[in-house]
Amino acid sequence: MKPIWTGKAAQLAGKYSENGPVATACCMTCRTCVTTNLLSLATAAAGAVGYGLVRATRRVLSAKPS
């Protein structure tokens, strides 16, 4: 039987199939990392907005009438 692929194509296909399971593990890790980073960013943004609202409220309440 004659092999269908010869040369570099067969080498690349073999090399990719060896690393296939590693790519899946890496994607799961990246998804976890991205999710954590997005949740941290959302928490920081909510804290910044809350802090800004508290400062604005204090300014309005402590303003002296002229």
C-alpha positions in Angstrom: 0.0 0.0 0.0 1.3 3.4 -0.9 1.0 6.1 1.8 -1.2 9.0 0.9 0.9 11.7 2.6 4.7 11.8 2.4 7.3 14.2 3.5 6.7 17.3 5.5 2.9 17.0 5.5 3.0 13.7 7.3 5.6 15.1 9.8 3.5 18.1 10.6 0.3 16.0 11.0 2.1 13.7 13.4 3.6 16.6 15.4 0.2 18.3 15.7 -1.6 15.1 16.8 0.9 14.7 19.6 0.2 18.2 21.0 -3.6 18.0 20.5 -4.5 17.2 24.1 -2.2 19.9 25.4 -4.1 22.5 23.4 -7.3 21.6 25.0 -5.8 21.9 28.5 -4.3 25.2 27.6 -7.7 26.5 26.4 -9.4 25.6 29.6 -6.7 27.3 31.6 -6.9 30.4 29.5 -10.7 30.5 29.9 -10.3 30.4 33.6 -7.7 33.1 33.6 -9.8 35.4 31.3 -12.9 34.8 33.5 -11.0 35.7 36.6 -9.5 38.8 35.0 -12.9 40.0 33.7 -14.5 39.5 37.1 -11.6 41.4 38.8 -12.0 44.2 36.3 -15.8 44.4 36.8 -15.3 44.5 40.6 -12.7 47.2 40.3 -15.0 49.2 38.0 -18.0 48.8 40.3 -15.8 50.0 43.3 -14.6 53.0 41.3 -18.2 54.0 40.4 -19.3 53.5 44.0 -16.4 55.6 45.3 -17.2 58.4 42.8 -20.9 58.4 43.8 -20.0 58.6 47.5 -17.6 61.6 46.9 -20.2 63.4 44.7 -22.9 62.9 47.4 -20.6 64.2 50.1 -19.8 67.3 48.0 -23.4 68.0 47.4 -24.4 67.5 51.0 -21.5 69.5 52.4 -21.8 72.5 50.0 -22.6 75.7 51.8 -25.5 77.8 50.4 -24.4 81.2 49.2 
